[in-house]
Every structure is written in structure tokens, then in C-alpha cells.
Amino acid sequence: MALSVGVDVGGTKILAIAIDESGRRIGNEVRRPTPKGSEALFDTMVGVVTEVRASAGDIEAIGVGVPGLVDRNGRLAVGPNLPGIVDLSIKDELQSRLDLPVSVDNDATCATWAEVRLGAAKGASEAFMVTLGTGIGGGVVTQGVLQRGANGFGGEPGHMVVDPKGPPCPCGRRGCWERFASGSGLGRLAREAAESGNGGRFLELAGGDPEDVRGEHVTRAAAEGDPAALAVFREFGWWAALGIANLVNLLDPEVVVVGGGLVGAGEVVLAPIRDAFPHLVLAAEHRPLVSIVPAQLGNDAGAIGAGLIAFDRRD
């Protein structure tokens, strides 16, 4: 039985899972905190793969998903969530250390492939995924093929500029989509509401200081039915739907998968997006329905997708 190991490198944790070619998990998964520095990062990646191999058996290939711009040679050009790490040749170094074929992709690209192969977009040949977390990631599948672009850097929708005069983004520009429609964007919208006197329950949960309001406070308040929190989510949903509508206009998918940590709140997040979308997409009344669905594979999607891609790229 052919097995691969998928490794998902996040800003705070590294997860490794062994799978077979159908995506079925084999053996034990391993999680470790993400260390600082490239040498410690490689040591940890090798360590989690070694532990998974011990419980799963013979492994044919390794797949790695990392946050940031990953080129077609498996080099991480820059990873905003991995401070100080640039121009890191992950593929070459891991192949040397593990003596196995290694593939490396952006983490959201990996998660997208997992959702298309096994999850919410299973069976779709035209799909894209957006991950609403601290920022916004994404991936695109057209004609059943995962798209990476000329250099491998495709699938960064969070940095579409939707308001040139909007708030500054850590990328150095202003008004990027993720400043409005990510977890950090949700917190910013809620703080603005609280500062204007519309704090409601989420301001109470934050201790009464608008500067302390975070996304988790407004999410909890919305789940309780707080009108002020639901109003923030309507604004958030409009911004999220704006970016999704732009992508639908460009790509014309069958299905849009929405993943990331915010999706755990369920319809509190998704319903305002679905409500706003028809008013923002081109000619909604003249095009087939585009399904906007929650991701199904949760926090394991990146590792599973990385493992599936490893099978696809075996040398």
C-alpha cells in the first residue's frame, strides 16, 4: 500500500499525517509547536515525519504546505507567518535529509486540493477556496487541475486591493481584502462599531474597552443573538462577499469553499456572505447558482492536501 506524509507548517504548529492514495489516514498524527529559525524548522519537520513513519510504515513521498509564496522549485520565497525566513529551499533540504521525494506548496493551495478531492468541493472541476483566518488564503482548481501560476505564487486573494484608501496591510499596501474579511478584519470592524457607540454585548465581553475587542468577542456575542454583533457580521459578510464575487467574475466556478478558523462559527459567518453575494456578483439573475459552502476537513485539510499532492508529484 502506497503511503505519503503530509506536513502542514503553520505560524504556531506543525502537523504531520500519513495517508494512502485515497486520503485515508494511516498511523498516528503528530503535532509540534512551530519553532523560530530555519534550522530549527527543518529539524522539527524531519522529526514529525520520522515519528509518523514509525507508526505508519513505509513512506513513498512527503508533501509540505507552508504559508507564503512558494515557487515551483519548492523554495519558500517569503513567509509572513514565519518571521525572518526568506528564500528557504525547503524541497532540496528535506529531500537531502529524508532521502524521499518531497513536494512543497502554499498551505491554502494544499487545503484547496484536499477539499476538491475529498471534502466540500468533491467532484467539482471548477472551484476555488478562500480561507478566512488571521489573513485570507486561497487556491484555485480549473478543469480539475490545481492552478499555481507561472511562478507558483498563484492563490493569494487576501491581497487583492478592495479599497485603495483603506487601512494599512502588513504587506505594505492599503485596503487589501484581508483587512476587511479575515479574523483580524472582523475584530477591526467590531472595534470601529464599539468606538462609535454600537458595542453591545461584544464590548461587554471585551471588558468595556473598545481597543480590547477581538473577533472572538463579536463571534460569541453574535451566537448569543446580540443585535450589535449581528450588524458587524452583516458588514463583514458584505466585504467577504465582495472579494468572493470578484473571484467568481474572474473564474466562473461551480462552487466556492469557505474555510479557515472563522467558519467554525457556522451560519453566523456564512449567511451574511450568501445574502450579500447576489448583489455584488455580475448578472446574478442570469447565471447558474454558485454554491458557497463551508469546508469539511477542518484544520487537517492542509496536511491531507499536502499528502495528496505528494502522490501526484512522485518522481
DOLO-862210 format. One record per residue: residue number from 1; x, y, z of N, C-alpha, C in turn. Coordinates in pm, whole numbers. Each point is the difference from the previous one (the first is absolute). Last residue first. Layout:
N
  num     n_X     n_Y     n_Z    ca_X    ca_Y    ca_Z     c_X     c_Y     c_Z
  NUM       X       Y       Z       X       Y       Z       X       Y       Z
...
END
This chain:
315
  num     n_X     n_Y     n_Z    ca_X    ca_Y    ca_Z     c_X     c_Y     c_Z
  315     845    1142    -803      99     -11    -109      15    -147     -41
  314    -443     257     222     109     -97      22      92      -8    -122
  313    -413     277      91     130      49     -47     114     -99      23
  312    -468     -69     133      -9      50    -138     138      33     -58
  311     -43    -131     457     -24    -113     -91       2      47    -145
  310      29     332     325     124     -79      -4     -15    -122     -90
  309    -375     269      94      86      59    -102     131     -76     -10
  308    -295    -126     342     -55     -36    -132      86      56    -113
  307     114     119     442      25    -141     -25     -52     -46    -135
  306     -93     438     142     143     -13     -28      36    -146     -29
  305    -441      93     139      26      45    -137     146     -12     -38
  304    -119     -97     443     -56    -102     -90      28      39    -145
  303     123     310     330      86    -118       3     -50    -108     -95
  302    -265     389      46     131      33     -58      92    -120      -4
  301    -432     -33     209      -5       5    -146     136      27     -62
  300    -153     -29     479      87    -102     -57      11      10    -152
  299    -284     273     294     140      39      11      97    -102     -59
  298    -498     -34    -181      50      69     117     149      31      -5
  297    -336    -217    -316     113     -75      56      70      72     114
  296    -383     157    -287     -38    -117      78     116     -63      79
  295    -174     524    -201      97    -109     -13     -39    -114      94
  294    -387     329    -177     110      -6      97      92    -118     -30
  293    -280     279    -387     -14    -108      98     116       2      99
  292    -286     234    -437     100      47      96     -14     -88     122
  291    -156     -28    -554     -11     -44     139     115      57      82
  290    -252     186    -449     133     -39      47     -13     -36     148
  289    -372      21    -431      34      19     140     142     -47      28
  288    -118     166    -497     -36    -109      92      47      30     142
  287    -113     418    -311     102    -104       6     -46    -112      93
  286    -229     426     -88      17     -65    -130     104    -112       1
  285    -119     301     371    -128     -56     -46      13     -77    -130
  284     374     234     201     -40    -114      82    -126     -68     -52
  283     348     355    -173    -116     -65     -62     -45    -124      75
  282     444     165     191     -53      45    -128    -118     -86     -45
  281     113      71     526      53     -73    -115     -66      51    -128
  280    -135     171     427     136      43     -33      58     -70    -122
  279    -429     -85     226      -3     143     -29     135      53     -48
  278     -72    -458     145     -75      25    -124      -2     147     -40
  277     225    -133     422      64     -42    -125     -81      32    -126
  276    -127      59     483      57     113     -73      48     -37    -140
  275    -183    -332     301    -100     105     -22      53     112     -87
  274     288    -352     139     -95     -46    -103    -105     107     -30
  273     300      90     349      73      -8    -127     -94     -40    -112
  272    -166       2     444      15     135     -56      78       3    -132
  271     -52    -429     215    -128      57     -45      15     143     -52
  270     375    -248     199     -34     -31    -139    -127      68     -48
  269     173      45     460      95      51    -100     -56     -15    -141
  268    -254    -166     350      26     137      42      92      69     -99
  267     -96    -465     -31     -85      91     -77      13     145      46
  266     394    -295     170    -114     -47     -77     -75     110     -72
  265     419     -25     291    -121      68      50    -124     -33     -81
  264     442    -152    -118     -51     -73     115    -124      62      61
  263     265     195    -351    -112     -83     -45     -56     -85     113
  262     395     285      38    -128      68      18    -119     -87     -36
  261     468    -143     -59     -54      -5     135    -136      62      18
  260     133    -199    -484      66      84      99     -72       0     132
  259    -210     -59    -523      64     -70     111      64      98      96
  258    -360     -62    -450      48      96      99      54     -78     119
  257    -112     -88    -556      16     -56     134      58     107      92
  256    -290     -17    -486      97      74      79       3     -62     140
  255    -166    -170    -529     -14       4     145     113      83      58
  254     -56     -46    -472    -123     -68      42     -28      24     147
  253     288     370    -288       4    -135      56    -139     -60      19
  252     248     428    -227    -123     -72     -33      -1    -143      53
  251     340     392       6      27    -143     -17    -122     -83     -36
  250      11     498      72     123     -35     -71       6    -147     -39
  249    -362     175     261       0      68    -130     120     -41     -84
  248     -15    -154     441     -98     -70     -84      -7      65    -138
  247     267     211     320      61    -125     -43     -94     -82     -88
  246    -162     397     193     107      33     -94      64    -126     -55
  245    -317     -54     342     -63      38    -126     104      37    -106
  244     151     -87     437     -45    -123     -64     -65      30    -134
  243     127     366     265     115     -71     -53     -38    -129     -72
  242    -346     238     211      58      81    -106     120     -70     -63
  241    -212    -187     381     -71     -28    -125      56      82    -115
  240     167      79     434      40    -134     -44     -65     -34    -134
  239    -127     405     199     139       6     -46      48    -137     -49
  238    -429      22     189       3      78    -124     142       4     -56
  237     -68    -201     421     -47     -85    -109       1      72    -133
  236     104     245     392     107     -95     -33     -40     -87    -118
  235    -328     280     173     103      78     -68     116     -89     -43
  234    -333    -202     253     -57      39    -129     101      82     -80
  233     112    -116     439      14    -114     -92     -65      29    -135
  232     -45     318     344     141      -8     -42      18    -113    -100
  231    -419      35     196      20     109     -95     145       3     -49
  230    -116    -303     337     -54     -44    -128      14     108    -107
  229     122     107     440      95     -96     -57     -49     -50    -136
  228    -284     280     245     118      75     -42     103     -91     -65
  227    -399    -195     189     -24      77    -124     122      76     -49
  226      -4    -472     280      16     142      26     -17      81    -128
  225     -13    -500      95    -108      77     -60       7     149      22
  224     308    -377     114    -102      22     102    -118      82     -52
  223     377     -85    -272     -60    -131      28    -109      11     106
  222     257     381     -96     -93     -29    -110     -69    -134      22
  221     337     126     302    -120      83      18    -102     -26    -110
  220     419    -215     -29     -78     -53     112    -129      78      19
  219     298     159    -323     -54    -130     -41     -87     -59     111
  218     238     397      84    -117      27     -85     -61    -131     -48
  217     390     -34     258    -105      63      79    -125      24     -84
  216     397    -173    -200     -69    -102      80    -111      61      84
  215     285     282    -264     -96     -76     -78     -77    -101      82
  214     182     417     269      60     -91     -96    -109     -79     -72
  213      98     465     350     -94     -85     -73      74     -82    -104
  212     179     351     300      22    -141      36     -93     -95     -75
  211     -15     485     -33     130     -44     -53      28    -147      28
  210    -396     226     173      -6     -32    -144     131     -51     -57
  209    -173     -61     508      92      87     -72      -2     -36    -149
  208    -254    -239     344     -44     137      -7      90      97     -74
  207      22    -499      70      33      73     122     -32     147      -4
  206     -90    -363    -328     138      47      -9      41      81     123
  205    -445    -163     -56      87    -117       8     147      39      -3
  204    -323     340     -61      -6     -50     137      94    -119      17
  203     -61     163    -428      80      94      77       5     -41     147
  202    -277    -240    -290     141     -34     -23      94      97      70
  201    -483      57      18      50    -111      82     149     -26     -22
  200    -141     472    -173     -86    -108      45      72    -104      83
  199     133     418    -291      73    -116      49     -85    -116      42
  198     -20     481    -223     -83    -117     -35      67    -130      44
  197     175     471      14    -111     -16      93     -90    -118     -27
  196     422     140    -219    -109      89     -41    -125     -15      87
  195     389    -270      66      44     139      17    -108     100     -40
  194     -73    -464     -69       0      31     143      39     146      25
  193      20    -166    -441    -140       8      46      -6      41     146
  192     423     -81    -183     -56     123     -55    -145      18      44
  191     211    -399     114      54     111      79     -54     133     -50
  190    -114    -386    -244     -70       3     130      53     113      88
  189     208     -81    -415    -136      51     -22     -76      11     132
  188     427    -196      16       9     143     -29    -138      61     -21
  187      34    -468      62      29      72     122       6     149     -22
  186     -48    -274    -375    -122      -3      81      21      77     129
  185     373     -64    -274     -92      99     -56    -130       7      78
  184     312    -332     107      49     130      47     -88     112     -54
  183     -99    -430    -148     -24      10     143      47     132      57
  182    -113      41    -503      70    -105      74     -39       9     147
  181    -127     311    -367     -77    -124      -1      74    -118      64
  180     167     472     -54    -144      12      24     -67    -135      29
  179     466      61    -114     -18     101     105    -146      13      40
  178     146    -280    -364       6     -64     131      -6     101     115
  177       5     141    -464    -125     -67      37       6     -56     142
  176     303     424    -108      -6    -139     -48    -127     -67      55
  175     176     479      59    -130     -45     -46      -5    -139     -59
  174     473     242       5    -119      39      74    -123     -68     -61
  173     561    -139      38     -96      76     -78    -120      37      87
  172     371    -271     154      54     129     -40     -94      85     -82
  171     -57    -439     238      77     -19    -124      60     131     -50
  170    -296     -30     385     139     -38      29      85     -21    -125
  169    -412     342     -18      16    -146       8     146     -31      34
  168    -362     455      65     128     -59     -40       1    -151      21
  167    -472     247     -97     101     -10     105     130     -63     -51
  166    -295     242    -376     -33     -75     120     115     -11      98
  165     -61     196    -460      15      91     112     -29     -68     133
  164     -40    -233    -417     133      59      -2      27      98     113
  163    -318    -436     -49     -20     140      37     137      67       7
  162     -33    -448    -131    -142      29     -18     -34     143      41
  161     439    -341    -155     -36     128      59    -146      29     -31
  160     259    -485      59     -70      85     -96     -34     131      71
  159     207    -370     224      70     125     -29     -51      67    -127
  158    -162    -422     173      -8      91     111      64     135     -27
  157       3    -393    -297    -109      98     -15      -7     101     113
  156     337    -357    -219      15      91     115    -110     107      -4
  155     142    -380    -330     -87     -33     113      25      84     123
  154     400    -100    -362    -143      24     -14     -77     -35     127
  153     491     -41    -120     -47      93     101    -150      28      -8
  152     314    -265    -287     -45     -75     117     -64      88     105
  151     161     131    -444     111     -17      93     -34     -89     119
  150    -317      97    -357     127     -15     -70     115     -34      95
  149    -491    -145     163      55     117     -65     138     -25     -57
  148    -325    -308     228     104      62      82      57     127     -62
  147    -455    -383       5      72     107     -70      99      69      94
  146    -262    -507     -65      39     102      96      89     103     -69
  145    -382    -305    -245     143      13      22      27     114      98
  144    -431    -137    -205      48    -107      86     147       7      35
  143    -234     339    -250       1    -122     -79      63    -115      77
  142      97     394     273     -73      15    -126      22    -124     -84
  141      74     217     536       0    -120     -84     -83      30    -124
  140     264     286     438     -87      -3    -117      18    -133     -73
  139      78     271     524      50     -89    -105    -105     -13    -108
  138     156     316     489     -90     -57     -99      69     -93     -96
  137      -5     359     493      72     -78    -101     -98     -55    -101
  136      25     410     404     -79     -77     -95      94     -68     -98
  135      66     147     545      -5      65    -131     -93     -78     -89
  134     -11    -142     421      62     127      36      11      89    -123
  133    -311    -337    -141      66     -15     128      52     134      45
  132    -283    -250    -413     -17     119      82      57     -26     138
  131      46    -202    -526      14     -34     141       0     128      81
  130    -187    -189    -509      59     110      75       2     -41     146
  129     -40    -260    -518     -16       3     145      61     128      54
  128    -220    -210    -503     108      63      76     -36       0     147
  127    -126    -268    -513     -25      38     139     111      89      50
  126    -174    -356    -412      25     144       5     -37      49     140
  125     -49    -452     -99     116      25     -85      37     147      -5
  124    -258    -352     378      -6     124     -80     127      12     -84
  123     -83    -355     324     -65     -21    -128      -5     123     -87
  122      51      76     515      30    -129     -64     -80     -16    -129
  121      47     369     348      -9      18    -145      29    -130     -76
  120       8      20     484    -120      76     -36     -18      20    -149
  119     355    -370     127     -84      77      91    -117      70     -65
  118     384    -273    -194     -65     -79     104    -110      72      77
  117     269     176    -387      11    -145     -13     -92     -75      95
  116      24     475      13     -49     -41    -132       4    -151     -15
  115     172     195     395    -145      21      -5     -59     -40    -135
  114     472     -23      60     -67     -96      87    -152      14      -7
  113     264     314    -225       3    -129     -69     -68    -108      83
  112      49     430     190     -94       2    -112      -6    -135     -68
  111     322      69     335    -134     -17      57    -106      -2    -109
  110     445      93    -131     -15    -139      44    -140     -26      55
  109     107     439    -109      -7     -79    -123     -20    -147      34
  108      85     293     350    -139       9     -44     -21     -73    -132
  107     443      20     178     -89     -78      86    -146       5     -44
  106     421      32    -346     -67      88      95    -102     -80      81
  105     383    -299    -192    -100      93     -53     -44      95     110
  104     374    -436    -146     -30     112      90     -95      95     -71
  103     225    -548      -6     -67     108     -72     -37     107     102
  102     363    -453     -40     -70     102      79     -63     101     -94
  101     246    -538      24     -52     111     -80     -82      95      87
  100     389    -265     244    -129     -32     -61     -41     117     -90
   99     371     -32     338      25     -91    -112    -131     -53     -59
   98     109     328     374     -93    -113      12      19    -105    -109
   97     265     414      33      -5     -56     136     -81    -129       8
   96      38     242    -412     134     -40      43      -5     -69     136
   95    -394     188    -169      37    -118     -79     137     -51      42
   94    -146     401     195     -71    -116      54      32    -127     -80
   93     187     410    -152      53     -35     132     -69    -124      56
   92    -150     181    -415     136     -55     -10      52     -47     135
   91    -429     217     -14       2    -127     -71     139     -63       0
   90     -59     438     183     -56    -106      83      10    -135     -68
   89     240     479     -24     -17    -111     -94     -47    -124      75
   88     -41     554      85      33    -126      66     -30    -116     -95
   87     -40     527      14      85     -74     -94      48    -133      59
   86    -175     281     385     -15      35    -141      95     -87     -82
   85    -180     105     543      31    -107     -95     -33      45    -141
   84     -82     254     415     142     -12     -26      39    -106    -101
   83    -474     -53     231      86     120       5     147     -32     -25
   82    -464    -213    -135     123     -64      47     107     108       4
   81    -432      90    -168     -28     -59     131     116     -79      56
   80      19     216    -435     -32     102     100     -24     -56     140
   79     303    -175    -415    -111     -52      80     -34      97     111
   78     284     -59    -514     -25      78     121    -121     -58      70
   77     223    -245    -341      58     132     -27     -15      91     121
   76      31    -541     -51     -84     101      63      67     135     -19
   75      46    -456    -312      69     101      80    -103      97      57
   74     -52    -380    -325     -12     -33     142      76      93      91
   73     -61      28    -487     114     -82      41      -4     -35     148
   72    -317     289    -219     -17    -133     -58     118     -93      30
   71    -126     403     348      19     -11    -144      -6    -145     -46
   70    -237     293     414      83    -118     -26      16     -15    -149
   69    -172     371     402      22     -16    -144     100    -113     -23
   68    -314       4     450      86      92     -70      10     -31    -148
   67     -89    -341     429     -63     130     -29      98      93     -70
   66      -1    -551     -46      53     108      83     -71     131     -34
   65       0    -587     -67     -71     126     -23      51     105      95
   64     176    -507    -216       9     104     102     -81     121     -45
   63      95    -577     -92     -56     126     -47      -1     101     112
   62     258    -499    -149     -34      98     101     -59     123     -70
   61      69    -573    -112      18     141     -35     -45      87     116
   60       9    -489      19      54      21    -135      32     145     -30
   59     -25    -347     461     -50     123     -60      67      20    -136
   58    -100    -416     400      79      52    -111     -71     118     -68
   57    -175     -71     485      69     -96     -86      74      70    -112
   56    -266     167     408     -75     -29    -123      66    -106     -87
   55     173     185     424    -130     -60      28     -72     -46    -126
   54     433     209     -18      13    -108      98    -132     -70      27
   53      25     391    -274      48    -120     -70       9    -119      95
   52    -102     423     180    -114     -55     -75      42    -128     -72
   51     336     236     226     -96     -59      94    -118     -62     -72
   50     318     234    -256      59    -123      54     -96     -69      97
   49    -118     424    -172      -7    -104    -104      52    -132      53
   48      40     372     278    -140     -44      -8     -17    -106    -108
   47     437     187      55     -44     -73     117    -143     -50      -9
   46     185     283    -334      57    -135      -9     -48     -84     118
   45    -125     447      10     -67     -69    -110      52    -142     -16
   44     215     274     316    -135     -37      44     -75     -73    -109
   43     429     172     -97      11    -108      98    -138     -48      44
   42      23     376    -284      31    -125     -70       9    -116      98
   41     -64     423     187    -117     -37     -78      25    -131     -75
   40     353     199     236     -95     -64      92    -125     -45     -74
   39     312     244    -247      58    -128      38     -93     -77      94
   38    -123     442    -143     -10    -101    -106      56    -135      43
   37    -237     365     338     126     -24     -69      -7    -116     -96
   36    -329       9     417      54     115     -69     134     -37     -63
   35    -432    -348      98     113      69      61      41     123     -80
   34    -481    -276      82      89      50    -105     115      77      64
   33    -271    -418     241       3     146     -17      98      40    -111
   32    -238    -479     -33     106      64      77     -11     152     -16
   31    -268    -519    -106      -4     146       4     115      51      87
   30    -191    -477    -285      96      61      93      -9     151     -12
   29    -304    -496    -111      41     134     -39      93      56     108
   28     -63    -537    -124     -27     111      91      38     134     -62
   27    -152    -452    -293      89      28     112     -43     122      79
   26    -202      10    -462      67    -120      47      92      38     116
   25    -453     202    -319     111      19      94      53    -134      49
   24    -236     123    -488     -26     -61     132     122      14      89
   23     -49     132    -475     -12     102     103     -29     -54     138
   22      99    -238    -421    -140      40       7     -23     112     100
   21     428    -207     -64     -33      76    -120    -148      40      -7
   20     218     -56     484      16     -80    -120     -53      80    -119
   19     226     215     463    -122     -40     -70      35     -98    -111
   18     202     281     483      23     -97    -108    -134     -40     -61
   17     169     468     272     -96    -109     -11      43     -92    -114
   16     162     463     335      37    -101     -99     -98    -117       7
   15      76     561     163     -79    -123       5      45     -93    -111
   14     154     474     301      30     -84    -115     -73    -132      20
   13     -70     543     201      14    -146      16      37     -64    -132
   12     -46     484      60      13     -43     140      20    -150      16
   11     -41     228    -429      72      98      79      23     -43     143
   10     -51    -389    -363     -73     122      31      85      96      81
    9      29    -462    -338      79      91      83     -80     128      21
    8     -94    -538    -143     -56     135      -6      76      87      99
    7      66    -497    -279      44      86     110     -57     139     -22
    6     -68    -554    -169     -29     141     -23      36      80     123
    5     145    -503    -224     -18      82     120     -25     143     -44
    4     -97    -511    -245      76     125       3     -21      64     136
    3     -53    -528    -256     -29     100     102      84     124     -24
    2    -185    -508    -241      78     123     -11     -45     100     106
    1     -17    -554       2     -84     119       0      88     125       0
END
